[in-house]
């Protein structure tokens, strides 16, 4: 493969960093204050947990369907799917302004969130891997790091805005950021079309029957990783979704909540920026095991948090936990599956963590808060984290898995160095 001009590489990386930055500002606006919005409208903790679980459940179903459709219809660029999902999310968020205490309407809106902004992340990740596999090296860690940086900035700015003007300011903030993301996605560099010789994904119908079972049987190690991710993100959801309750229990307010989230996001940046270097030096499966261990450590530390300042300090553990997991998981999904399955692999990884994991964590956390104090949620996060670490270590240690990275016929330098992932 001929070398890619430096100008094209820089342009593609800047565009991807812009997409990640815009996405995570959108994510913060919508989910950073989802609990506050719902509580202000009279929803109980159990109802909040149900609604957040609904959006996760919907994303579980929509992500594989959309990815299977995208891989079967390769003439349609992935960015077109993302734009459609963003438009749906804007309409849903605008409707949130008129939401009253009505569970049927709320379920409908949160289903739209799950099918749109929640589900679009796997396609955002897939675009980066498509470009990299085609010989346009995308620094995923740097792009995702920009997302963390903007998430951190949004935490401070939006936190002050909500404290001063009320949670209603989240809606116009989201619409503005989502509109900016649409523009950036629309002008993104389009990855080269895949060869017609590469097997296509199963039909949408089969993506939930024989297609899923076939994928699992062909990718047993990847399935073990997904199972571990369910528990890790259940732990993350307990701490992340209900951080307003934890902050309030320690005497804080909405601005303190924004500061807490901002610290966690800001410290992710160094790890994200170093992701490409880390993956080149340490195999992605080992990075995932390390990150799983620190998910548990962060949960344990939160149990013993006695003040806001200690809670702020605990957020530093986001670096070796969530921040390390994200880039390692994207590279692992790309390395351990074949070309015809890679978009779907990114979807399944997202489904396991931000789908099933968030469902479990949100439901358990909401139920615990309605009957016990906030420490119970931190204890649940610890249990989930420990199970996730054990499963991750068991699944990714002392095993080998062939990675058919060159089954597309491409042979870029980055692909040649990753032909076999020796999980040991």
Secondary structure, 3 states (H helix, E strand, C coil): CCCCCHHHHHHHHHHHHHHHHHHHHHHHHHHHCHHHHHHHCCCCHHHHHHHHHHHHHHHHHHHHHHHHHHHHCCCCCHHHHHHHHHHHHHHHHHHHCCCCCCHHHHHHHHHHHHHHHHHHHHHHHHHHHHHHHCCCCCCHHHHHHHHHHHHHHHHHHHHHHHHHHCCCHHHHHHHHHHHHHHHHHHCCCCCCCCCCCCCCCCCCCHHHCHHHHHHHHHCHHHHHHHHHHHHHHHHHHHHHHCHHHHHHHCCCCHHHHHHHHHHHHHCHHHHHHCHHHHHHHCCHHHHHHHHHHHHHHHHHHHHCCCCHHHHHHHHHHHCCCHHHHHHHHHHHHHHCCCHHHHHHHHHHHHHHHHHHHHHHHHHHHHHHHCCCCHHHHHHHHHHHHHHHHHHHHHHHCCEEEECCCCCCCCCCHHHHCCCEEEEC
